[in-house]
Amino acid sequence: MLARHNRSREMDYKKLVMLTLYAKNVKETIPAHVLKQIKEAIDNE
């Protein structure tokens, strides 16, 4: 069960990274406060 949770969390993290990369392609810069919020969300998981 724990392995499934870890895989799910890893997939969520990968999706978040891909969305961030996509946003970076759409917009030249991502504000620092947004990146900080993303980091805090990942750290609090």
Residue frames as qw, qx, qy, qz and C-alpha x, y, z in Angstrom:
[[0.000, 0.886, 0.464, 0.000, 0.00, 0.00, 0.00],
 [0.307, -0.797, 0.101, 0.510, 2.82, 2.40, 0.89],
 [0.423, -0.116, 0.597, 0.672, 4.58, 1.67, -2.42],
 [0.210, 0.645, 0.645, 0.353, 1.40, 2.58, -4.29],
 [0.158, -0.937, -0.229, 0.213, 1.17, 5.85, -2.35],
 [0.409, -0.578, 0.341, 0.618, 4.81, 6.67, -3.15],
 [0.373, 0.197, 0.675, 0.606, 4.27, 5.93, -6.86],
 [0.072, 0.824, 0.542, 0.151, 1.17, 8.10, -6.87],
 [0.271, -0.880, -0.021, 0.389, 3.03, 10.93, -5.16],
 [0.444, -0.307, 0.510, 0.669, 5.92, 10.59, -7.62],
 [0.288, 0.477, 0.671, 0.489, 3.51, 10.76, -10.55],
 [0.073, -0.927, -0.360, 0.071, 1.85, 13.84, -9.05],
 [0.385, -0.702, 0.216, 0.559, 5.27, 15.44, -8.67],
 [0.418, 0.002, 0.631, 0.654, 6.15, 14.64, -12.29],
 [0.163, 0.733, 0.597, 0.282, 2.86, 16.13, -13.48],
 [0.219, -0.921, -0.144, 0.288, 3.58, 19.26, -11.48],
 [0.427, -0.453, 0.424, 0.657, 7.04, 19.54, -13.00],
 [0.341, 0.310, 0.686, 0.563, 5.60, 19.11, -16.50],
 [0.020, 0.876, 0.474, 0.082, 2.93, 21.75, -15.86],
 [0.326, -0.817, 0.075, 0.470, 5.59, 24.11, -14.56],
 [0.421, -0.182, 0.570, 0.682, 7.72, 23.53, -17.65],
 [0.232, 0.599, 0.662, 0.386, 4.68, 24.11, -19.86],
 [0.126, -0.938, -0.280, 0.162, 3.90, 27.34, -18.03],
 [0.416, -0.595, 0.300, 0.619, 7.52, 28.41, -18.51],
 [0.364, 0.147, 0.657, 0.643, 7.11, 27.90, -22.27],
 [0.064, 0.781, 0.575, 0.235, 3.89, 29.89, -22.34],
 [0.186, -0.980, -0.019, -0.071, 5.19, 32.69, -20.15],
 [0.514, 0.646, -0.423, 0.374, 8.80, 33.85, -20.22],
 [0.140, 0.316, -0.710, 0.613, 9.19, 33.95, -16.45],
 [0.586, -0.531, -0.602, -0.108, 7.38, 32.42, -13.51],
 [0.215, -0.796, 0.207, -0.527, 7.16, 34.77, -10.53],
 [0.247, 0.332, -0.799, 0.436, 9.31, 33.77, -7.56],
 [0.469, -0.145, 0.521, -0.698, 6.31, 33.69, -5.21],
 [0.875, 0.162, -0.133, -0.437, 4.60, 31.13, -7.45],
 [0.651, 0.345, -0.659, 0.150, 7.69, 28.92, -7.50],
 [0.055, -0.302, 0.710, -0.634, 7.90, 29.23, -3.71],
 [0.716, -0.036, 0.252, -0.650, 4.25, 28.15, -3.37],
 [0.863, 0.253, -0.390, -0.197, 4.91, 25.12, -5.57],
 [0.405, 0.369, -0.739, 0.392, 7.98, 24.19, -3.51],
 [0.323, -0.224, 0.592, -0.703, 6.04, 24.54, -0.24],
 [0.842, 0.061, -0.001, -0.536, 3.22, 22.39, -1.60],
 [0.781, 0.291, -0.552, 0.031, 5.68, 19.66, -2.53],
 [0.204, 0.354, -0.719, 0.563, 7.52, 19.87, 0.79],
 [0.475, -0.166, 0.453, -0.736, 4.26, 19.66, 2.77],
 [0.781, 0.080, -0.453, -0.423, 3.10, 16.46, 1.02]]
